[in-house]
């Protein structure tokens, strides 16, 4: 099984979270369309059918990648908290 690149997954999660915030602040067709595309890409990348599973798998992948490198979430500029969907 292919394992997604953690850097790519982190970028997708960041973009997904940013778009969710933008959508909550002010819904626009452009933001909704981009959020739909990023959601689809994240699901495909993580091999899931739904965004909740995709985010959970992405969190697990990033945690494993940090452990493999012997780094803490803070060393990577992260809080260590899972992304809320």
N, CA, C and O atoms as a GROMACS GRO file, in nm:
protein
  340
    1UNK      N    1   0.083  -0.118   0.000
    1UNK     CA    2   0.000   0.000   0.000
    1UNK      C    3   0.088   0.125   0.000
    1UNK      O    4   0.186   0.133   0.074
    2UNK      N    5   0.053   0.221  -0.083
    2UNK     CA    6   0.127   0.346  -0.088
    2UNK      C    7   0.092   0.434   0.031
    2UNK      O    8  -0.024   0.443   0.071
    3UNK      N    9   0.194   0.497   0.086
    3UNK     CA   10   0.174   0.587   0.199
    3UNK      C   11   0.192   0.730   0.149
    3UNK      O   12   0.295   0.762   0.089
    4UNK      N   13   0.093   0.816   0.172
    4UNK     CA   14   0.105   0.954   0.126
    4UNK      C   15   0.222   1.027   0.192
    4UNK      O   16   0.260   0.995   0.305
    5UNK      N   17   0.276   1.123   0.122
    5UNK     CA   18   0.384   1.205   0.175
    5UNK      C   19   0.329   1.293   0.288
    5UNK      O   20   0.233   1.367   0.267
    6UNK      N   21   0.388   1.286   0.407
    6UNK     CA   22   0.338   1.365   0.519
    6UNK      C   23   0.332   1.515   0.490
    6UNK      O   24   0.241   1.584   0.537
    7UNK      N   25   0.427   1.566   0.414
    7UNK     CA   26   0.426   1.709   0.381
    7UNK      C   27   0.302   1.744   0.299
    7UNK      O   28   0.238   1.847   0.324
    8UNK      N   29   0.267   1.661   0.203
    8UNK     CA   30   0.148   1.683   0.121
    8UNK      C   31   0.023   1.676   0.206
    8UNK      O   32  -0.068   1.758   0.193
    9UNK      N   33   0.018   1.577   0.294
    9UNK     CA   34  -0.098   1.561   0.382
    9UNK      C   35  -0.112   1.682   0.474
    9UNK      O   36  -0.223   1.731   0.494
   10UNK      N   37  -0.002   1.730   0.529
   10UNK     CA   38  -0.006   1.847   0.616
   10UNK      C   39  -0.057   1.969   0.540
   10UNK      O   40  -0.136   2.047   0.593
   11UNK      N   41  -0.014   1.985   0.416
   11UNK     CA   42  -0.060   2.098   0.334
   11UNK      C   43  -0.210   2.088   0.307
   11UNK      O   44  -0.282   2.188   0.314
   12UNK      N   45  -0.257   1.968   0.276
   12UNK     CA   46  -0.401   1.949   0.252
   12UNK      C   47  -0.482   1.978   0.378
   12UNK      O   48  -0.585   2.044   0.371
   13UNK      N   49  -0.436   1.929   0.492
   13UNK     CA   50  -0.506   1.955   0.618
   13UNK      C   51  -0.510   2.104   0.650
   13UNK      O   52  -0.613   2.156   0.694
   14UNK      N   53  -0.400   2.171   0.628
   14UNK     CA   54  -0.394   2.315   0.654
   14UNK      C   55  -0.490   2.390   0.564
   14UNK      O   56  -0.562   2.479   0.609
   15UNK      N   57  -0.491   2.354   0.436
   15UNK     CA   58  -0.583   2.420   0.342
   15UNK      C   59  -0.728   2.390   0.377
   15UNK      O   60  -0.813   2.478   0.371
   16UNK      N   61  -0.756   2.266   0.414
   16UNK     CA   62  -0.891   2.226   0.452
   16UNK      C   63  -0.938   2.310   0.573
   16UNK      O   64  -1.048   2.363   0.572
   17UNK      N   65  -0.854   2.320   0.675
   17UNK     CA   66  -0.889   2.395   0.796
   17UNK      C   67  -0.910   2.543   0.764
   17UNK      O   68  -1.003   2.605   0.813
   18UNK      N   69  -0.823   2.599   0.681
   18UNK     CA   70  -0.835   2.740   0.642
   18UNK      C   71  -0.965   2.766   0.570
   18UNK      O   72  -1.032   2.866   0.596
   19UNK      N   73  -1.002   2.677   0.479
   19UNK     CA   74  -1.126   2.693   0.404
   19UNK      C   75  -1.248   2.673   0.492
   19UNK      O   76  -1.350   2.741   0.473
   20UNK      N   77  -1.241   2.582   0.587
   20UNK     CA   78  -1.353   2.564   0.680
   20UNK      C   79  -1.376   2.692   0.761
   20UNK      O   80  -1.491   2.732   0.784
   21UNK      N   81  -1.269   2.754   0.804
   21UNK     CA   82  -1.280   2.880   0.878
   21UNK      C   83  -1.339   2.988   0.788
   21UNK      O   84  -1.430   3.061   0.829
   22UNK      N   85  -1.287   2.999   0.666
   22UNK     CA   86  -1.337   3.100   0.573
   22UNK      C   87  -1.486   3.079   0.544
   22UNK      O   88  -1.562   3.176   0.535
   23UNK      N   89  -1.526   2.954   0.531
   23UNK     CA   90  -1.667   2.924   0.505
   23UNK      C   91  -1.754   2.960   0.625
   23UNK      O   92  -1.865   3.009   0.609
   24UNK      N   93  -1.704   2.936   0.744
   24UNK     CA   94  -1.780   2.969   0.864
   24UNK      C   95  -1.795   3.120   0.881
   24UNK      O   96  -1.898   3.168   0.929
   25UNK      N   97  -1.693   3.193   0.841
   25UNK     CA   98  -1.697   3.339   0.853
   25UNK      C   99  -1.788   3.402   0.749
   25UNK      O  100  -1.864   3.494   0.779
   26UNK      N  101  -1.779   3.352   0.627
   26UNK     CA  102  -1.860   3.408   0.519
   26UNK      C  103  -1.866   3.309   0.404
   26UNK      O  104  -1.767   3.286   0.334
   27UNK      N  105  -1.982   3.251   0.386
   27UNK     CA  106  -1.998   3.153   0.280
   27UNK      C  107  -2.005   3.220   0.144
   27UNK      O  108  -2.083   3.313   0.122
   28UNK      N  109  -1.921   3.173   0.053
   28UNK     CA  110  -1.924   3.220  -0.085
   28UNK      C  111  -1.915   3.098  -0.176
   28UNK      O  112  -1.863   2.995  -0.134
   29UNK      N  113  -1.964   3.109  -0.298
   29UNK     CA  114  -1.953   2.996  -0.391
   29UNK      C  115  -1.808   2.957  -0.419
   29UNK      O  116  -1.778   2.839  -0.436
   30UNK      N  117  -1.720   3.054  -0.424
   30UNK     CA  118  -1.579   3.024  -0.451
   30UNK      C  119  -1.517   2.941  -0.339
   30UNK      O  120  -1.448   2.843  -0.365
   31UNK      N  121  -1.542   2.981  -0.215
   31UNK     CA  122  -1.489   2.908  -0.100
   31UNK      C  123  -1.552   2.769  -0.094
   31UNK      O  124  -1.482   2.671  -0.068
   32UNK      N  125  -1.682   2.760  -0.116
   32UNK     CA  126  -1.750   2.630  -0.113
   32UNK      C  127  -1.693   2.536  -0.218
   32UNK      O  128  -1.672   2.418  -0.191
   33UNK      N  129  -1.666   2.587  -0.337
   33UNK     CA  130  -1.610   2.504  -0.443
   33UNK      C  131  -1.470   2.457  -0.411
   33UNK      O  132  -1.435   2.341  -0.433
   34UNK      N  133  -1.388   2.549  -0.360
   34UNK     CA  134  -1.251   2.512  -0.325
   34UNK      C  135  -1.249   2.413  -0.208
   34UNK      O  136  -1.169   2.320  -0.206
   35UNK      N  137  -1.338   2.434  -0.110
   35UNK     CA  138  -1.347   2.341   0.002
   35UNK      C  139  -1.388   2.202  -0.046
   35UNK      O  140  -1.335   2.102   0.001
   36UNK      N  141  -1.481   2.197  -0.138
   36UNK     CA  142  -1.523   2.068  -0.193
   36UNK      C  143  -1.407   1.997  -0.262
   36UNK      O  144  -1.390   1.876  -0.246
   37UNK      N  145  -1.328   2.072  -0.337
   37UNK     CA  146  -1.213   2.013  -0.408
   37UNK      C  147  -1.106   1.964  -0.310
   37UNK      O  148  -1.053   1.854  -0.326
   38UNK      N  149  -1.074   2.043  -0.209
   38UNK     CA  150  -0.973   2.003  -0.111
   38UNK      C  151  -1.024   1.883  -0.031
   38UNK      O  152  -0.946   1.793   0.001
   39UNK      N  153  -1.152   1.882   0.002
   39UNK     CA  154  -1.211   1.768   0.074
   39UNK      C  155  -1.197   1.641  -0.009
   39UNK      O  156  -1.158   1.536   0.042
   40UNK      N  157  -1.229   1.651  -0.137
   40UNK     CA  158  -1.216   1.535  -0.227
   40UNK      C  159  -1.071   1.488  -0.234
   40UNK      O  160  -1.044   1.369  -0.224
   41UNK      N  161  -0.978   1.582  -0.251
   41UNK     CA  162  -0.836   1.546  -0.262
   41UNK      C  163  -0.786   1.480  -0.133
   41UNK      O  164  -0.709   1.384  -0.138
   42UNK      N  165  -0.830   1.532  -0.019
   42UNK     CA  166  -0.786   1.474   0.109
   42UNK      C  167  -0.841   1.332   0.125
   42UNK      O  168  -0.770   1.243   0.172
   43UNK      N  169  -0.966   1.313   0.087
   43UNK     CA  170  -1.026   1.178   0.095
   43UNK      C  171  -0.954   1.080   0.002
   43UNK      O  172  -0.925   0.968   0.041
   44UNK      N  173  -0.926   1.123  -0.120
   44UNK     CA  174  -0.856   1.036  -0.215
   44UNK      C  175  -0.715   1.005  -0.165
   44UNK      O  176  -0.671   0.890  -0.169
   45UNK      N  177  -0.646   1.107  -0.119
   45UNK     CA  178  -0.509   1.089  -0.070
   45UNK      C  179  -0.503   0.990   0.045
   45UNK      O  180  -0.411   0.909   0.054
   46UNK      N  181  -0.602   0.999   0.134
   46UNK     CA  182  -0.602   0.913   0.252
   46UNK      C  183  -0.678   0.782   0.228
   46UNK      O  184  -0.681   0.697   0.317
   47UNK      N  185  -0.739   0.765   0.111
   47UNK     CA  186  -0.807   0.639   0.079
   47UNK      C  187  -0.935   0.620   0.158
   47UNK      O  188  -0.966   0.508   0.200
   48UNK      N  189  -1.010   0.727   0.177
   48UNK     CA  190  -1.135   0.718   0.253
   48UNK      C  191  -1.251   0.772   0.171
   48UNK      O  192  -1.232   0.837   0.068
   49UNK      N  193  -1.372   0.742   0.218
   49UNK     CA  194  -1.492   0.790   0.149
   49UNK      C  195  -1.548   0.916   0.215
   49UNK      O  196  -1.633   0.983   0.157
   50UNK      N  197  -1.502   0.948   0.337
   50UNK     CA  198  -1.556   1.063   0.409
   50UNK      C  199  -1.448   1.146   0.474
   50UNK      O  200  -1.340   1.095   0.506
   51UNK      N  201  -1.477   1.273   0.492
   51UNK     CA  202  -1.376   1.365   0.545
   51UNK      C  203  -1.338   1.334   0.689
   51UNK      O  204  -1.223   1.353   0.727
   52UNK      N  205  -1.431   1.288   0.770
   52UNK     CA  206  -1.398   1.257   0.910
   52UNK      C  207  -1.292   1.146   0.917
   52UNK      O  208  -1.197   1.155   0.994
   53UNK      N  209  -1.310   1.043   0.836
   53UNK     CA  210  -1.211   0.935   0.832
   53UNK      C  211  -1.079   0.984   0.773
   53UNK      O  212  -0.972   0.944   0.818
   54UNK      N  213  -1.087   1.070   0.673
   54UNK     CA  214  -0.965   1.122   0.609
   54UNK      C  215  -0.883   1.203   0.709
   54UNK      O  216  -0.761   1.188   0.715
   55UNK      N  217  -0.949   1.288   0.786
   55UNK     CA  218  -0.877   1.369   0.885
   55UNK      C  219  -0.818   1.280   0.994
   55UNK      O  220  -0.704   1.302   1.036
   56UNK      N  221  -0.893   1.181   1.038
   56UNK     CA  222  -0.841   1.090   1.140
   56UNK      C  223  -0.718   1.014   1.089
   56UNK      O  224  -0.618   1.002   1.160
   57UNK      N  225  -0.725   0.964   0.967
   57UNK     CA  226  -0.609   0.892   0.911
   57UNK      C  227  -0.491   0.987   0.889
   57UNK      O  228  -0.376   0.949   0.910
   58UNK      N  229  -0.520   1.108   0.847
   58UNK     CA  230  -0.413   1.206   0.827
   58UNK      C  231  -0.344   1.237   0.960
   58UNK      O  232  -0.221   1.244   0.966
   59UNK      N  233  -0.422   1.255   1.065
   59UNK     CA  234  -0.364   1.279   1.198
   59UNK      C  235  -0.275   1.163   1.239
   59UNK      O  236  -0.165   1.184   1.291
   60UNK      N  237  -0.322   1.040   1.216
   60UNK     CA  238  -0.242   0.921   1.251
   60UNK      C  239  -0.113   0.917   1.170
   60UNK      O  240  -0.006   0.888   1.224
   61UNK      N  241  -0.123   0.944   1.042
   61UNK     CA  242  -0.005   0.943   0.955
   61UNK      C  243   0.098   1.045   1.002
   61UNK      O  244   0.217   1.014   1.010
   62UNK      N  245   0.053   1.166   1.032
   62UNK     CA  246   0.145   1.270   1.076
   62UNK      C  247   0.206   1.237   1.212
   62UNK      O  248   0.323   1.266   1.236
   63UNK      N  249   0.128   1.177   1.300
   63UNK     CA  250   0.182   1.136   1.430
   63UNK      C  251   0.289   1.029   1.413
   63UNK      O  252   0.393   1.034   1.477
   64UNK      N  253   0.263   0.931   1.325
   64UNK     CA  254   0.362   0.826   1.298
   64UNK      C  255   0.488   0.885   1.236
   64UNK      O  256   0.599   0.845   1.271
   65UNK      N  257   0.471   0.979   1.145
   65UNK     CA  258   0.587   1.040   1.080
   65UNK      C  259   0.674   1.113   1.181
   65UNK      O  260   0.797   1.108   1.174
   66UNK      N  261   0.610   1.182   1.276
   66UNK     CA  262   0.686   1.251   1.381
   66UNK      C  263   0.759   1.151   1.469
   66UNK      O  264   0.876   1.171   1.503
   67UNK      N  265   0.691   1.043   1.506
   67UNK     CA  266   0.751   0.940   1.591
   67UNK      C  267   0.870   0.876   1.520
   67UNK      O  268   0.974   0.852   1.581
   68UNK      N  269   0.853   0.848   1.391
   68UNK     CA  270   0.962   0.788   1.313
   68UNK      C  271   1.084   0.878   1.308
   68UNK      O  272   1.198   0.830   1.304
   69UNK      N  273   1.061   1.008   1.308
   69UNK     CA  274   1.172   1.104   1.306
   69UNK      C  275   1.218   1.141   1.445
   69UNK      O  276   1.318   1.210   1.461
   70UNK      N  277   1.145   1.095   1.547
   70UNK     CA  278   1.181   1.127   1.685
   70UNK      C  279   1.157   1.272   1.720
   70UNK      O  280   1.229   1.329   1.802
   71UNK      N  281   1.056   1.333   1.658
   71UNK     CA  282   1.026   1.474   1.681
   71UNK      C  283   0.894   1.490   1.753
   71UNK      O  284   0.806   1.404   1.744
   72UNK      N  285   0.883   1.598   1.825
   72UNK     CA  286   0.758   1.631   1.892
   72UNK      C  287   0.673   1.716   1.798
   72UNK      O  288   0.727   1.776   1.706
   73UNK      N  289   0.542   1.723   1.820
   73UNK     CA  290   0.457   1.811   1.738
   73UNK      C  291   0.504   1.956   1.744
   73UNK      O  292   0.500   2.027   1.644
   74UNK      N  293   0.547   2.000   1.861
   74UNK     CA  294   0.591   2.138   1.877
   74UNK      C  295   0.713   2.168   1.791
   74UNK      O  296   0.728   2.279   1.741
   75UNK      N  297   0.801   2.070   1.775
   75UNK     CA  298   0.920   2.089   1.692
   75UNK      C  299   0.883   2.109   1.547
   75UNK      O  300   0.958   2.170   1.471
   76UNK      N  301   0.767   2.057   1.506
   76UNK     CA  302   0.719   2.075   1.370
   76UNK      C  303   0.624   2.194   1.357
   76UNK      O  304   0.563   2.214   1.252
   77UNK      N  305   0.612   2.272   1.465
   77UNK     CA  306   0.525   2.388   1.461
   77UNK      C  307   0.378   2.355   1.478
   77UNK      O  308   0.292   2.432   1.436
   78UNK      N  309   0.349   2.241   1.538
   78UNK     CA  310   0.211   2.198   1.558
   78UNK      C  311   0.179   2.190   1.706
   78UNK      O  312   0.269   2.183   1.790
   79UNK      N  313   0.052   2.191   1.738
   79UNK     CA  314   0.011   2.185   1.878
   79UNK      C  315   0.004   2.043   1.930
   79UNK      O  316   0.006   2.020   2.051
   80UNK      N  317  -0.004   1.946   1.839
   80UNK     CA  318  -0.020   1.808   1.881
   80UNK      C  319  -0.165   1.768   1.898
   80UNK      O  320  -0.194   1.652   1.925
   81UNK      N  321  -0.255   1.863   1.881
   81UNK     CA  322  -0.398   1.834   1.892
   81UNK      C  323  -0.452   1.789   1.757
   81UNK      O  324  -0.408   1.840   1.654
   82UNK      N  325  -0.547   1.697   1.755
   82UNK     CA  326  -0.604   1.655   1.628
   82UNK      C  327  -0.689   1.768   1.568
   82UNK      O  328  -0.741   1.853   1.639
   83UNK      N  329  -0.700   1.766   1.437
   83UNK     CA  330  -0.779   1.866   1.367
   83UNK      C  331  -0.926   1.837   1.387
   83UNK      O  332  -0.972   1.726   1.358
   84UNK      N  333  -1.001   1.934   1.436
   84UNK     CA  334  -1.146   1.917   1.454
   84UNK      C  335  -1.214   1.936   1.320
   84UNK      O  336  -1.181   2.026   1.243
   85UNK      N  337  -1.309   1.849   1.291
   85UNK     CA  338  -1.379   1.857   1.163
   85UNK      C  339  -1.512   1.922   1.184
   85UNK      O  340  -1.588   1.939   1.088
   0.00000   0.00000   0.00000
